[in-house]
Structure formats: structure tokens, C-alpha cells
Amino acid sequence: MTARAGVGADGVGGADGPGAVLVDGTGMLCVTLLLHLCRRIAGLPAGTAVHVVTTDPAAPLDLPAWCHLTGHRYLGPVPDPEGRDVHALRLTADPTPTRPGAPWHPVTG
């Protein structure tokens, strides 16, 4: 994980103040990014702001779709002083569960 202005190397801080989490998906395709994102947000409290650094051109479509599927709130692109593509989301209290190895598929049954 890399630090950016207002966010320490631990990924905490940022524009939304203490508690904002940075997930660095640099170099990851969206499939890998979603797996990484799910691991990083597991156990975080509802209302936590998450900033996701992306390099995959599909991320601006995939992240809002994943948020719609899970119930998390997609907040949109966030300005980044380093010029990276960063997207913000806010975690919901009761997300729709998804398959552990396929977070783009809801758990059924």
C-alpha cells in the first residue's frame, strides 16, 4: 500500500478524516481488485469511507455496479494530488453477502 497526501502508509486518514481507509488497487484488474477490496473492508464498521486507487479502465463501471449489488454507497471519483484514479465508497451496515471467491456473485440459498 502506498501513502498519499492525508493518508498514512497504514491507509487510514484522508479527506474524510480519521477512519477513511485507502485500498491500493494499482495494477489490478477489477476481478483481483474486488477480491482485495473485500479482504480489506471485512470487519470495518458501517459508515467507513473507503478510497480505492484503480488503474483498470473498467473500474469506474465495476465499482458502482459492485456497490449497487452489495448495498455499499458509491460516492464517485475523488481528486488525488498524485493524479491517480481514486474512487470513494461508504460501507453499509448490512451489505448483501457475496461469494468469498467471487464477490460479484451474491450468496444464494
C-alpha positions in Angstrom: 0.0 0.0 0.0 1.3 3.5 -0.8 0.7 6.6 1.2 -0.8 9.8 -0.3 -1.5 13.3 0.9 -3.5 13.0 4.1 -3.3 9.2 4.2 -0.6 7.4 6.1 1.1 4.2 5.0 -1.4 2.3 7.1 -4.2 3.5 4.8 -6.0 5.5 7.5 -6.9 9.1 7.2 -7.6 11.2 4.2 -10.3 13.7 3.1 -13.0 12.1 5.2 -10.8 12.4 8.3 -9.8 9.6 10.7 -11.3 6.3 9.7 -11.1 6.7 6.0 -9.3 3.6 4.5 -7.2 3.6 1.4 -7.2 0.4 -0.7 -4.5 0.5 -3.4 -5.6 -1.5 -6.4 -2.7 -0.2 -8.6 -2.0 -2.8 -11.4 -5.0 -5.0 -10.5 -7.8 -5.9 -12.9 -11.2 -5.4 -11.4 -11.6 -9.1 -10.5 -8.5 -9.0 -8.4 -9.3 -5.5 -7.1 -12.7 -6.7 -5.8 -11.1 -9.7 -4.0 -8.6 -7.3 -2.5 -11.2 -4.8 -1.6 -13.4 -7.4 0.2 -10.5 -8.6 2.3 -9.5 -5.0 3.3 -13.1 -4.0 4.3 -14.0 -7.2 6.1 -14.9 -6.2 9.7 -14.8 -2.5 9.2 -17.7 -0.5 10.7 -20.6 0.8 8.8 -20.1 4.3 7.6 -16.4 3.9 7.0 -15.2 5.8 3.9 -13.0 3.8 1.6 -10.9 5.3 -1.1 -9.9 2.8 -3.8 -6.9 3.6 -6.1 -7.5 2.0 -9.5 -5.7 1.6 -12.8 -8.1 -0.7 -14.6 -10.2 1.3 -17.1 -13.3 -0.8 -16.2 -13.2 0.3 -12.5 -15.4 3.3 -13.0 -18.1 0.9 -14.2 -17.4 -2.1 -12.0 -17.1 -0.3 -8.6 -20.5 1.4 -8.8 -22.1 -1.9 -10.0 -20.5 -3.8 -7.1 -21.7 -1.2 -4.7 -25.2 -1.5 -6.1 -25.0 -5.3 -5.7 -23.8 -5.2 -2.1 -25.6 -2.1 -0.8 -22.5 -0.1 -0.2 -22.7 3.5 -1.3 -20.6 4.6 -4.3 -19.6 8.2 -3.8 -17.7 8.7 -7.0 -14.2 9.8 -8.1 -12.1 11.6 -5.5 -9.4 14.2 -6.5 -5.9 12.9 -5.9 -2.9 15.1 -5.6 -0.8 12.5 -7.3 -3.2 12.3 -10.3 -4.2 8.7 -9.7 -7.8 7.4 -10.3 -9.3 7.2 -6.9 -13.0 6.2 -6.2 -14.8 6.6 -2.9 -17.4 4.4 -1.3 -19.1 4.3 2.1 -19.7 1.0 3.8 -23.3 0.0 4.7 -24.4 -1.6 7.9 -25.9 -4.6 6.3 -24.3 -5.5 3.0 -25.6 -8.2 0.7 -23.3 -11.2 1.2 -21.3 -12.3 -1.8 -19.3 -15.5 -2.5 -15.9 -15.3 -0.9 -14.0 -16.2 -4.1 -16.4 -14.3 -6.4 -17.6 -11.0 -4.8 -19.5 -10.1 -7.9 -22.0 -13.0 -7.2 -24.4 -12.7 -4.3 -24.8 -15.7 -1.9 -28.0 -17.6 -2.8 -29.8 -20.2 -0.9 
